[in-house]
Amino acid sequence: MGVRRAVEIALNAPGKHKEPIYTYGPLIHNPHVLSLLNEKGISVLDHIPEHGTGAVIIRAHGVPPQTKESLEKAGFNVIDATCPRVIKVQNIIHKHAKLGYSSIIIGDQNHPEVIGLLGYAMENGYVVDSIKELDSLPIFDKAIVVAQTTQSVLLFKEVKKWAAGKFPLYKIFDTICDSTSKRQAEVKRMTEFVDAIIVVGGRSSGNTKRLAEIANRSGKPAYHIEAETELDLTRLKSARCIGITAGASTPNWIIKRVYRALEALPFKKEQAWRRILFSIQRLLLLTNIYVSLGAGCLCYACAKLQGIGIFFPHIFISILYVQSMHILNNLTGNKADLYNDPVRASFYSKNKLFLAILSLVAGGAGLITAYTMGLTPFLFLFVMSIMGLSYNLRLIPDYFTGVRYRRIRDIPGSKTILIALAWGIVTSLFPFLSVSGKIDASSVLVFIWSTSIVFARTAFFDILDMQGDRIVGKETIPILLGEKGSLRLLKGMLIIIIVLLVLSSAFHIISSLGFILAICPVSMLLVFSAYERGYMLPGIRLEFLVETHFILAGVITLLWSYGS
């Protein structure tokens, strides 16, 4: 929590505070994050000058109070990104120091957090990192014992035993961050059933090193890496079950990259047909062919729900429109993929020409098909295509000052809402209007169902991509509402459309197919809950599973059509 908060404060600082912007010392112990901040013009301040301008962000580890005062006196605008849990320890030490207590800090002497904590001890603080060093301390009339928030839980247990046996009057404060203690306990448990362990995080990160130490003590092969490029997949081939853990300062996108690299490993050991199947699965996702087939299946389901007899041209148009728009938007606005899905980013970079041609051919074929149906369907699809193309374009020139949103994509939450609306229109409203020329209750209800299930799918992928989107400045719905708030919204929406389908079918507003199609949002609800509880990890399998719900809608509709 503290690390995420500090990084978010730093990423949001440009534009909010007067430049230049610095962090006092490295913000966190992760080279990838520090490199990213440097790219955004946020540099590291190693010493306090006599006079300074701009803003200085206090690192997550905190600093001594004297340092903060010196930065303010130098003329900097000080932004405090100290982890709230570190602040709690600082307050404990400061409060007791004023009452004459000595402070014994269990931690690493040169760690920035410990240096900061010492500043609150009023020259009456002592740092130790072993029982031997504790025994060498003088005897105090009154003292408190605290721990660096990322300290080893096992060591602090020994410290508590030592204090209880020798100095029962010393006050003990268990200040190890609960995330740290849980992570260490999880790694210890994980070593019992995995064949190898990957620890992801900066080599200068104390809590990451402690996780690696716990993993190494298990006797299982353990590897401490900073990025997926350091993985030695040949040494992991024999492992049937691999555990992944990460330090507090390791960003989600690095963990996702490691997982994605390991995800394909089992298929490299399997028969050739399974390797080929996995490669096809990945290619279908990268080229957006699978998602466009899903749009076609959704259109077929919507047509049958509304009782439309002529549906093949509309299915074809839905496939082509979604194929074209998704590829174009990935080609023109995929900066976040560098963090969220580097495989996709690399694929689009290497195959720009082929994908651009595929997108144009799909879009053109869709318009030609619409034209064969009449001028009105053609104009309808043409306007929708223009709107889709304009999403990433700068619509308001720079000479109009004071305008915050110059492109549609700059509007918070626009991506998720517009994708859902586009899908809903092309898969449900467009076919119904083409056939009947009007809108009625059934078409509105089917449009709501189609739009809502696509919204849930798109917003869920936005949840998986939150950190990368935040880095490139996207304000998606999960960034506005938070991960938990967004998942609650999506689960609530899925429950509503389940009820909507069942009631609409019960009252004969739509066909009886609605009863069976309720399986799709129910299944999606189960997938979201499984992800929330940690049973499913972000990767190709999860993405493929979510997209398969639209294929499922088509299969259910086909079976229902043959049975009715």
N, C-alpha and C positions, 0 to 999 in steps of 0.2 A: 504493500500500500504506500509506504513512504517513498520508495524509489519511483513508482508510477506517478505519484503526486509531484515529485521533484522534476521529472522529465516533462510532465504536462505543463508545469509552471514555466519551464525553460522554452518549450515549443511555442507557448502562447505569448511569450515576452515580446518578440518583435512585433511592432505595430501598436503594442499596449504601452510600452515604456520608451523613454528617450534613448536613442542609440549613442555610442556603442554599448553593447550588452556583453557582460562577462559572467563567468562563474568563478567564485573564489576557490581555486583549486579544482581538480576534476569533479564534476557534479556527482558522478557515481563511478564505481569500479567496473566499467565495461568499455572496451576500446571502440566497439561498433557505435555505441550511443555517443561517445565523445567525438568520433569522426563525423557523425551526423550533425551534431550541434555546431561543429566547426564549419561544415558546409553551409549552415544557415547563418553564419556570421557571428556565432556566439563563441568567443574565445576564452581561454583560461587566464585568469589573473593570478600570478604566483607571488607577488609582493604588493604591498600597499604603497602607492606613490604619495608624495606630499600633497599633490592636487590631482583630482580626477574628475571626469565627467561621464555621464551615462548611468547605466544601472549595473549592479553587481548582485548575482544570485548566490545566496548562501547554500552551499552543497547540502545534500540529504543527511550527511553525517553530522552537520552542525559545526560551530566554531566557538572558541572561548568568547565571553561577552566583551572582552577588551578588543578583540579583533573587529567585532561588529561596530563598536563605538569608533574605532580608528577609521573604518571605511566611511562611516557617516561624516566624520570630521573632515575627511579628504574631499568631500563633496559628492560622493556617490549616492544614488538612490538605491537603498538596500532592500532586496526582495528576499524574504526568508523562506527557503524551501526545506528547512530542517524537518526531518521525519517527526511527526507528532509523538511517536513512541520514544524517540531520542530526547525530545523536549521534556517528556515526563521524567526521564532519568536526570536531566539537567536540573529540573525543579526540585527533585528529591535531594540531590547533593547540595544545591544552593540553600534550601530551607534548613538542612541540618548543619551546614557549615556555619550559618549565622548563629546557631545555638551552641557552637563549639565542638561539634563532632568532627572526628577525622573520617575521611572517605577512602575506603579500600575498593578500588575498581579492578575487577577481574577482566583483563583484556590484553590486547597487544599494545605495547608501549608506544609504537610509532603510528598506530592507526589513527586517522583523522578524527573519528568519533571519540576516541579515548582522549586525544589532545584537547578536544572541545570540552569534554566532561571535566577534565582537570582544571579548566579555567573557572569552573563554578565551585571548586573546593576551597577557594581562598587560601592557597598555598599550604593546604593541609590535606592534600590528596596523595594517594600511593597506588601505583599500578603494578599488578602481579599477574603472572600467567601460569603459575604452578603452585602446588602445595608446599614445595620446598621454599619458594619465595615468600609464601605466607608465613612460614615459620621464622624467616629472617627479619620480619617486621618488628618494630618496637611494640610493647604492650600499651594500648591506649585506655584511658579512663572511660571514654565512650567513643564508639565508632559505628559507622554503617558499612555494610558490604553490598555493592551493586555489581552488575555484570554489563559488559558491552552488549548491546542488543542482539548481536549476531554471534555471541560466544557459544562454545560447546556446552550442550546440556549436561553431558556426562561429567565434565570438569566442574561445573557449578554444583552438581549434586555432591561431589567430593568436598567442595568448599563449604557447603552447608553442614556436612558431617563434621568437618574440621572445626567450624565455629561452634557447633552444638557441644562438642566434646571439650574444647579448650576455653572458649570465650562466649558462654551462653548469653551474656548481657549485650553482646554486639547485635545491632539490628540488621536483619537480612532482608533485602528487597530483591525478589526474583524479577529482574528487569529484562530477561531475554525475551525478545519479540516472539509472540505465540506462533507467527508464521515460520520463524527460524526453528523453534522447537518441534513444530509439527513436521516440517520438512526433514529434519534430522531423524525423527522417529519413523517417518515414511520410508526413508532410504534404508534404515536398519531392517524394517519389515520386508521391504522389497527384495533385499539380498537373499531372503530365504527361499524365494521361488523363481528368480530369474537366472539366466545363464551368464549374462554380462550386463554391465551398468555403464551408461553414458552420463557424465556430469558436464553440463553445459554452463559456461560462465567465464568471466575474466580471470586470468591467472593471478591478478593482484587483489581479487575479492576474497576477503577473509572467510565469509560464510560459505562461499563456493569451495574453497580449499578444505573447509571442515567437512563438507558433504563428500568430497573426494576421499578424505581420510577414512570416513566411516565406510564408504564403499570398498576401499582397499583392504580394510581390516577384515572384511567378510571372506577374503580369499578368492572371491570371484573376479574374473577379468574386469577391471574398471578403467575407464578412459576419461580424462579431464580434457575437454576441448573448448575452444572459444567460438568455433563456427563449424558448419557442416563440411567445409572444405578439408578439415582435419580428420574426418572419419576414415578409418582404414577398413573398408567393407570386406576385404579378403579375410581379415582376422575375425570378423563377426559372422562369417558364413555358417559356421558350425552351430551358432547359438539359435535355439528354437524360440527363446523368450528373452527380449532385451528390455531392460528398464531404463527410463530417461528421467533425469531430474535436473534442476537448474538452480543457480544462485539467485538471490533476491534482485540483483541488478541485471539479470539477463532478460532482454526484451522478448515479448511473445513471438515476434517474427523470426528471431533466431531459433527458438525452440521449434517452431513450425517447419523451418527449413531442415532441421535435423531429423524431425519425424518424417517429413516427406522423402528424405534421402533413404531412411531406413525402411519406409513403407514398401518399397519395391524389392527389398532384399529377399524375402521368402520366395518371390517368383523367379529369382535368378537361380534358385536351387531346385525348382520344380521342373516338371516336364516341359518340353518346348511349347506345347499347345497352351499351357497356362501362362507362360511368359508372353506369348503372342496375344492372348486374350487380355492381359493386363495392359499391354502396349496399345491395343485397339481402344480399350476403355479410356486410357489417358488421352489418346489422339481425339476421340469423340468429344471429350470435354474441352480440350485446348482449342479445337476448331469451331466450337459452339454447335456442332452438328447434333449432338445429343439434346441440347437444350431446345434447338429449333424443332426437332422431332417431337419433343415434349409439348411444344406450342401447338403443333398439328394435332396431337392426341387430345389436348385440352379443347381445341376448337371442335373436334369430333364429338366430344362429350357435351359441350355447350349446345351444339346443333341438335343432338338427340334429346337433351333436356327440354328444348324449346319446340320440339316436334318438326324441325326443318328437314325436308326430304332431300333437297339437293345440297350436298355439303362438300363434295370433293374439291371444287375450285377454291372454296374458302379454307379448307385444310391446307391446300397447296400454297395459297397466299400467306397464311399464318406462318408456315414453315419458312418461306422465303423472306418474309418481312423480318422475323425475329433473327434469322441467320444473318441477314444483311446489317441490321442495326447493331446487334451485339458485337460483330466483328469490327465495324467502323468505330464504335465507341471504345473498344479495346485498343484499336490502332491510334486513336487521337487522344485518349485520356487514361493511359495505363501506368502513370507514374507510380501509383501506390503498389502496383504488382511487383515492383523491385523489392518491396519488403514483404508483401502479403503472399505472393506466389512467384518467386524468381524463375521457376520453370516456365510458367506462362509468359513472363516478361521476355525471357530469352527466346522462346518460340516465336513470339510476335516480332521481335527484333530481327531474327534470322529469316523470317518468311513474310516480310512486309508486302512485297510485290504480289506474291501468290494470294495472300489473304485479302489484299485490296481488290484484286481481280475477282476473287470468289464473292466478296461482298457486293461489288457492282453488278456482277452477273445475276446473283440472287435477287438483288433489288430490282434490276431491270426485268427479270422473268416474272416477278410478282406484279409489276405494273402492267406488263403485257397481258398477263392472265386476267387482271382486273379490267383492262380495256375490252377484252373479248366479252365481258359480262355487261358492258354498257359504259357510257360516259360518266355517270354519277359514281359508280364504284371506283372508276379510275381516278377521278378527281379526289375522292375521299382518301384513297390510299396514297395518292401523290402528296396531299397536304400532310398526312401523317408521316410520310417519309421525310419531307422538308423539316418538320418539327423535330424528328429524330436526329437529322443531320445537324441541326442548329444547336443541339445540346451543349457541345464543347466549343462552339464558335463564340468569339468576342462580339457581342451585339452592340455594346455601347463603347464608342471610341474613348481613348484616354483623355482627349481634350475636354470632355465633360467631367469636371472635377466634382469631388464629393459624392460620387456614385459608388456604393459598396459592391453591388452585384452587377458585374459587366457581362457575365455569361449565365445561362440558365443553371449550369452545374454549380455556380457559386451560391445559389439559394440553398440554405440549410434543409437537408432531407429531400431535396428535389429528385435525386437519382432514384431512390426507392419508390417514391410516389409516382413519378412519370413512367418508370418501367412497368409498374403494376397497371397503370391506366392504359398504356399502349397495348399491353397484352390483353387486358379486359376488352378494349375496343375491337381489336383485330380478331379475337377468338370468339366473342359473343355478340357484341352490338353490330359489327360490320355484316356478318352473315344474316342476321335477323332483318336488318334494314334493307339489305339487298333483295331479300325474298319478299318481305311484306310491305316495306316502305314506311313503316311506323314502329313506335316503341310501345310495348304494353307491360303489364305487371310481371309476366314471366321473363321477358327480356331484361328488365331491371334487376330482378332477383338473380338471374344467371350471371349478369354482369358483375353484381356485388360478389358472388361466389368466386368467379374467375379472377377478379381483381384482388380479392382478399387473399386467396391462396398463393398468388404470385407475389403479393406484397410480403407475405410471411416468408416465402422462399428467399426473396431478395434481401429483406431486412436481416434474416438469419445469417446470410453470407456477409453482410455488413458487420454483424457482431464478430464474426471470425476475423474480419479485416480491420478491426478498430484501430490498432496501433499504427499500421501502415497508412490508413486514411488520415489519421491525426497528423502524422509526419508531413504529408503533402498538403495539409490544410483543408481536406474535405470535412464538411460538417454533416455527417450522416445522422440518421435518426438514433442509432445506438450511441453516438458521441454526445448527442443532445440529451438523451434519456439515461445513459449508462447501460451497462450490460444486463444487470438484473431487471431494471425497469423495462428494457426492450423485450427481454424474454417473457416477462409478465404480460406485456402488451400483445405479443404474438400468440401466446397460449390462450389468452382471453379472446382474441380475434378468431382463432381456430375453433374454440368452443362455440362461439356465436354462429359461425358458418355451418357447423355440424347441426346445430338446432335449426338454422334457416333451411338447410336442405331437407331435413326430415319433415318439418312443418309444411314447407312448400309442396312437397310430394303428398303429404297426408291430406292437404286441402285441394289437391289436384290443380295447383297453379302451374306446376311443372310436372313432367312425367314421373312415373314411379322409379325411374332410374336414380332419382335423387336419394332414395333410401340407401342404395348400394354405394353410390359415390361418396357417401359420408365416410366410407372406409379411408379415403385419401387424407382428409384433414385429421382423422383419428390417428392414422399411421404417422403423419407429420408431427403431431403433438407428442407421440411416444418418442420419436427421434430427438426432438428438442429437449425433452425431459431427460433422455439418456445422455445427451451432451452436457446438460446442466449438472448432472450428477457425476460427470467424469467417466462415464462408461464408453463414450465415443470421442475420438480425438480428431482435430481438424486435419484433413488430408483428402486424397483422391477418393477413397472409399466413402467418406462422409458426404462429399460433394456429389458423387455419383448416386448415392442413396437418396439424397434430397431431390435431385433432378428426376429420379425414377418415379416419383409420385405422379408426375404428369403422364408418363408412359403408362403407369398403372391405371389412370383415369381412362385412357384410351382402350386398354385391354378389358377393363370392367365393362365399358360401354359396348364393345364388340360382343362380348359374351352375353350381355343383356339383350342385345339386338337379335342374336341368334336364338335366344331362349324365349323371346316374346312374340 
